[in-house]
Amino acid sequence: MNKFLCLLSMLLLMTKVYSQSVFIENGVSLSSLQNVYDQMICKYHMNVGVNYLDKKWCFLSSSLGYLRKGGQYSYLYAEEIGKESSLCHNESAKYVTLNTLFNLKYEKSNMIFYLGIGPQIGVNVGNSIISDYDKLKKINYCLKSTLGINCCLNRFLLGGSFGYIPTLGHMFETKEGNDKTFTVSLLVGYIL
């Protein structure tokens, strides 16, 4: 937790020097794992970040966040002959993430439409093993892409975005397999 507070403090100190707006992004992540856990689960995610080097048609965005990835599967369970129940089992892993995105933007009156892409690093801070046998890598390298809209109200930003965050390489140490993670977020920000 101390490392997280230290990184957050450094991020906030950098806002005084380099950023042009700060934001908090909250939403849900929809995630599934290949093979066994191939059904989507819905989990919470959030980011705290800064937008900087804002030009006429582009800007950079960096954020520190929290994301849960995982999946679920369904199976039939029979307690008695002829009495079957459908059960679901889900697993998820917690990640602290750090990303920097290059965003193309289009402004119309007080609306900003943007499309961004960039690298994301996720450090596993929760489960290191899924289902007692699938060992997760400690660090995941991802490619984050977003599509969003922000509305400028005086010095405040209100907006929303959709994202896709595929893992580059494999998520597991013991086998091949990846995740499909989509995010839906609401954003509140302040223009400095």
C-alpha positions as CSV (number, residue, x, y, z in Angstrom):
1,M,0.0,0.0,0.0
2,N,2.9,2.4,0.8
3,K,4.2,1.9,-2.8
4,F,0.8,2.8,-4.2
5,L,0.7,6.0,-2.0
6,C,4.2,6.9,-3.1
7,L,3.4,6.5,-6.8
8,L,0.2,8.5,-6.3
9,S,2.1,11.3,-4.6
10,M,4.6,11.4,-7.4
11,L,1.8,11.5,-10.0
12,L,0.2,14.4,-8.1
13,L,3.5,16.3,-7.8
14,M,4.0,15.9,-11.6
15,T,0.6,17.5,-12.3
16,K,2.0,20.9,-11.1
17,V,4.8,20.9,-13.6
18,Y,3.6,19.1,-16.7
19,S,-0.2,18.4,-16.8
20,Q,-2.9,20.3,-18.4
21,S,-5.8,18.4,-16.8
22,V,-6.2,15.8,-14.0
23,F,-8.9,13.1,-14.0
24,I,-10.4,10.2,-12.1
25,E,-12.0,7.5,-14.2
26,N,-14.3,4.8,-12.7
27,G,-16.1,2.0,-14.3
28,V,-16.5,-1.7,-15.0
29,S,-14.2,-4.2,-16.7
30,L,-15.7,-7.1,-18.6
31,S,-13.2,-9.9,-18.7
32,S,-12.9,-13.5,-19.8
33,L,-10.0,-16.0,-20.0
34,Q,-9.4,-18.3,-22.9
35,N,-10.2,-22.0,-22.6
36,V,-11.9,-22.8,-19.2
37,Y,-13.0,-19.4,-17.9
38,D,-14.4,-18.3,-21.2
39,Q,-17.6,-16.5,-19.9
40,M,-17.4,-12.8,-19.1
41,I,-17.4,-11.5,-15.5
42,C,-18.0,-7.9,-14.6
43,K,-15.6,-6.2,-12.1
44,Y,-14.7,-2.7,-10.9
45,H,-11.8,-0.7,-12.3
46,M,-10.5,2.9,-11.8
47,N,-7.7,5.2,-12.9
48,V,-6.2,8.4,-11.7
49,G,-4.3,10.3,-14.3
50,V,-3.1,13.4,-16.1
51,N,-3.5,14.7,-19.7
52,Y,-0.6,16.7,-21.0
53,L,1.1,18.0,-24.1
54,D,-2.3,19.0,-25.3
55,K,-2.1,20.2,-28.9
56,K,-4.7,21.0,-31.6
57,W,-5.2,17.4,-32.7
58,C,-3.6,15.2,-30.1
59,F,-2.6,14.8,-26.4
60,L,-0.8,12.4,-24.2
61,S,-2.5,10.7,-21.2
62,S,-0.8,8.8,-18.3
63,S,-2.6,7.1,-15.5
64,L,-2.2,4.8,-12.5
65,G,-5.1,2.4,-11.8
66,Y,-6.6,-0.7,-10.5
67,L,-8.1,-3.5,-12.7
68,R,-9.5,-6.9,-12.1
69,K,-9.3,-9.6,-14.8
70,G,-10.7,-13.0,-14.8
71,G,-13.6,-15.2,-16.1
72,Q,-16.1,-17.8,-15.2
73,Y,-17.4,-21.1,-16.4
74,S,-20.7,-23.0,-15.9
75,Y,-21.1,-26.7,-15.1
76,L,-23.9,-29.1,-14.2
77,Y,-24.0,-30.5,-10.7
78,A,-26.2,-33.5,-9.8
79,E,-26.9,-34.0,-6.1
80,E,-29.4,-36.8,-6.8
81,I,-30.1,-38.8,-9.9
82,G,-32.5,-36.7,-12.1
83,K,-31.9,-33.5,-10.1
84,E,-29.3,-31.3,-11.9
85,S,-28.3,-27.8,-11.0
86,S,-26.3,-25.4,-13.1
87,L,-23.5,-23.7,-11.1
88,C,-21.0,-21.0,-12.0
89,H,-17.4,-20.7,-10.8
90,N,-15.5,-17.5,-11.4
91,E,-11.9,-16.5,-10.7
92,S,-10.2,-13.1,-10.9
93,A,-6.8,-11.5,-10.4
94,K,-6.1,-7.9,-9.1
95,Y,-3.7,-5.6,-10.9
96,V,-2.2,-2.2,-10.3
97,T,-1.8,-0.7,-13.7
98,L,0.3,2.1,-15.3
99,N,-0.2,3.4,-18.8
100,T,0.6,6.1,-21.2
101,L,-1.6,6.7,-24.3
102,F,-1.2,8.7,-27.4
103,N,-4.7,10.2,-28.2
104,L,-6.0,11.8,-31.4
105,K,-8.7,14.3,-30.8
106,Y,-11.4,16.2,-32.5
107,E,-13.0,19.3,-30.8
108,K,-16.4,20.7,-31.5
109,S,-17.7,23.5,-29.3
110,N,-17.2,22.2,-25.8
111,M,-17.0,18.5,-26.7
112,I,-13.7,16.5,-27.2
113,F,-13.9,13.2,-29.1
114,Y,-10.7,11.1,-28.8
115,L,-9.2,7.8,-29.8
116,G,-6.1,6.6,-27.9
117,I,-3.6,3.7,-27.9
118,G,-0.6,2.9,-25.9
119,P,1.3,0.5,-23.6
120,Q,0.0,-0.6,-20.2
121,I,1.9,-2.5,-17.5
122,G,-0.1,-4.5,-14.9
123,V,1.4,-5.7,-11.7
124,N,-0.5,-8.6,-10.1
125,V,-1.2,-7.7,-6.5
126,G,-3.9,-10.3,-5.8
127,N,-4.2,-13.9,-6.8
128,S,-1.0,-15.5,-8.2
129,I,-2.8,-18.8,-8.9
130,I,-6.1,-19.4,-10.5
131,S,-7.9,-22.7,-9.7
132,D,-4.9,-23.9,-7.6
133,Y,-2.9,-24.8,-10.8
134,D,-2.8,-22.0,-13.3
135,K,0.0,-19.7,-12.2
136,L,-0.3,-16.1,-13.3
137,K,2.7,-14.0,-14.4
138,K,3.5,-11.2,-11.9
139,I,3.7,-8.6,-14.6
140,N,1.5,-8.3,-17.7
141,Y,2.3,-6.2,-20.7
142,C,-0.8,-4.9,-22.4
143,L,-1.9,-2.7,-25.3
144,K,-4.6,-0.4,-24.2
145,S,-6.9,1.3,-26.7
146,T,-9.8,3.7,-25.9
147,L,-12.5,5.6,-27.6
148,G,-14.1,8.4,-25.6
149,I,-15.8,11.7,-25.3
150,N,-15.3,14.5,-22.8
151,C,-17.5,17.6,-22.2
152,C,-15.8,20.8,-21.0
153,L,-17.9,22.6,-18.4
154,N,-15.9,25.7,-17.4
155,R,-12.8,24.1,-15.9
156,F,-14.4,20.7,-15.3
157,L,-14.3,17.6,-17.6
158,L,-17.2,15.1,-17.7
159,G,-16.9,12.1,-20.0
160,G,-17.0,8.5,-20.8
161,S,-15.0,6.0,-22.6
162,F,-14.8,2.4,-23.9
163,G,-11.6,0.5,-23.9
164,Y,-10.0,-2.8,-25.0
165,I,-7.0,-4.1,-23.1
166,P,-5.5,-7.3,-24.6
167,T,-2.5,-8.9,-22.9
168,L,0.6,-9.1,-25.1
169,G,2.1,-12.6,-24.9
170,H,0.5,-14.9,-22.3
171,M,-1.1,-14.2,-19.0
172,F,-0.1,-17.5,-17.4
173,E,3.4,-19.0,-16.6
174,T,2.3,-22.6,-16.8
175,K,0.3,-22.6,-20.0
176,E,-0.7,-20.6,-23.1
177,G,-3.7,-18.4,-22.6
178,N,-4.9,-14.9,-22.6
179,D,-7.7,-12.7,-21.5
180,K,-10.2,-10.5,-23.3
181,T,-10.8,-7.3,-21.2
182,F,-13.2,-4.5,-22.1
183,T,-13.8,-1.4,-20.0
184,V,-16.7,1.0,-19.8
185,S,-15.8,4.2,-17.7
186,L,-17.1,7.5,-16.6
187,L,-14.6,10.3,-16.1
188,V,-14.5,13.4,-14.0
189,G,-11.6,15.9,-14.4
190,Y,-10.3,19.3,-13.8
191,I,-8.5,21.6,-16.3
192,L,-5.5,23.3,-14.7
